[in-house]
Amino acid sequence: MATTQDYAFGEFTFPRGWFMIADASELKDSPLAVRFFGNDFALYRGQSGRVVLLDAYCPHMGTHLAQGGTSYVVQDGLHIDGDSIRCPYHNWRFGSDGRCNHIPYFNGPIPKNARVKSWPVIERYGCIFVWHDPEGGEPDYDFPTIEEWGDPAWVRWKLDDLGTLNVHPIEVVDNMADVRHLGPIHGSTVEYFENVFERHVCIQYQGGGHRTMVGSDKMLETDTWYMGPGLLFSRIRGAYDALQLIMHTPIEDGVIKAWQGLIVKSAHEVASEADVAIARACQETSRLALVQDFEIWANKRPAFQFLQLPNDGPIHKVRTWYRQFYHPKDRAAEFWREVEGVHTVRGVAPAPQKRLAGLLAGGN
C-alpha cells in the first residue's frame, strides 16, 4: 500500500479540503460508524434534521458511540436524543459540539475533558461532506453551489457507490493531465486538451470522440475541475448536457472510497419519468467509463517516479499543485504559484476558448 510519505508530498498524511463521507440516504434513525482519514467517526442525523459527525470513542471508557445494537440505550430508542447521541455503554450524552451534556447517574459538574471532537459537516446534493484540515482550521474556500440542482428540468442523480480502492488518491488525480490515456482506455479521439491551474482549482478542458460515452463519431466536450483534492466536477456536452460529480476520500493512507453522480438536463421544463430513465442510463454510461479507469488503478504499481514525455500532458504540474493540500495552509501559495496559468500539450490543439466562467458558484 503506497503512502503519502512514499510520494513525499508533504508533512501531512491526509490532505486539507472538502470530502464526501456518506450518501445522505444512509442516515436514518440510527448513527453510522464510518472510518476516514485513519480515524473512526460516529455520523448521525439529529432529530432536528441536523447532521453531526463526532470522533467515535467515548472518553469515559472508550466505547464506540455508533455501535452496540444489544444495549437498551439503543433498543429503547435513546441512542439519538435530540441532536445529541448517547453512549450505548453508560448512557453518557454528547451534544453536536462534542461536549458531554448529561451523565444520568452523576449530579456534579461534568468534567471539561468529557468531550469528543466535533467535525464541520454539510449536507448538499444528497451527500454528506466534511471539511478535513490537519491543522484544525476553518474552510479556506466555500463549498461550491450546483445551481442546476434546483432546476426541475434537470434530473438529479442517485449516487453510485464505487467502493474502495487500494491506491493513493494522487493516482486518480493524475488523470487530470494524462491526455494520452484517453485513447487506449476510453477510445477517445482527442481534438483539443488543455490544463489551467488557479489556486485550489485544477481544470481540464478536452474535446473529441469518446467510444464509451458518445461513440467515436460524435463530439464529447468536458470542462472538468478539481475543487480541492477530493471533489471533481465535470460539465459534459455531447449526446446530452450533464454535470458529473466524482468524489474520493481517504479511508487509510493509501486506500480510498469513491462515489459518482450525474445530473442530466432533460428536454422539458419539468423532467418526466421517461427523462429520469434516460438520465439513469446516461449515468450508467459514465460509471462504465470510470470502471475502465478503476481497473487500471487497481492493478498498477504506484508511480512514485515516472518517465515524463513532453507529449504526455503536464502530470508533474498536477502533482505540484496537489502538494499544497499536504502542507500548512500558509505554504499553499508556494505550490500553486509554481503552476498557475495555462498549460498545453505538445502535439495536441489547445482548447478553443476558456470557460472559467462556467465554474460552479462559490469556488473562487
Secondary structure, 3 states (H helix, E strand, C coil): CCCHHHHCCCCCCCCCEEEEEEEHHHCCCCCEEEEECCEEEEEEECCCCCEEEEECECCCCCCECCCCCCCHHHHCCCCEECCEEECCCCCCEECCCCEEEECCCCCCCCCCCCECCEECEEEECCEEEEEECCCCCCCCCCCCECHHHHCCCEECCCCEEEEEECCCCHHHHHHHCCHHHHHHHHCEEEEEEEEEEECCEEEEEEEEEECCCCEEEEEEEEEEEEECCCEEEEEEECCCEEEEEEEEEEEECCEEEEEEEEEEECCCCCCCHHHHHHHHHHHHHHHHHHHHHHHHHHHCCCCCCCCCCCCCCCHHHHHHHHHHHHCCHHHHHHHHHHHCEEECCCCCCCCCCCCHHHCCECCC
